[in-house]
């Protein structure tokens, strides 16, 4: 694993992704998604650099984590593709070690809350569907019990009728 001891610092998100998503023997990407994520990160990073150089207000510093998150479409199910649970290591940091702005942190929390809310809604819907199915099954069972009772009563009447016919015939 790519560690702080090897680099002398924490690895950037793109370094961690490259280390964990390239084959060691030939340094090829393990799949197309990994390659495309790296290319999108590179494209965004280059456009940020060009925009910063073109502005007269000085350079704008971007977080490697924020850029990576943007390149892969943000957090999904409280994870960041390519970083897994390591995303929490990068939250609150930029490439220079500064904190994210509160709006960036709020955005990450909002994404997490949105993902968890959507998951909760799915679970609640599945539970409601299950309860409806159980209620339908119970209603079917009750109807079958009523039918069974009616059939038993009808059979009992038929026996009594046959028995009374036999006794009058004899």
Beta strands, then each sheet from edge to edge (+ up, - down):
end
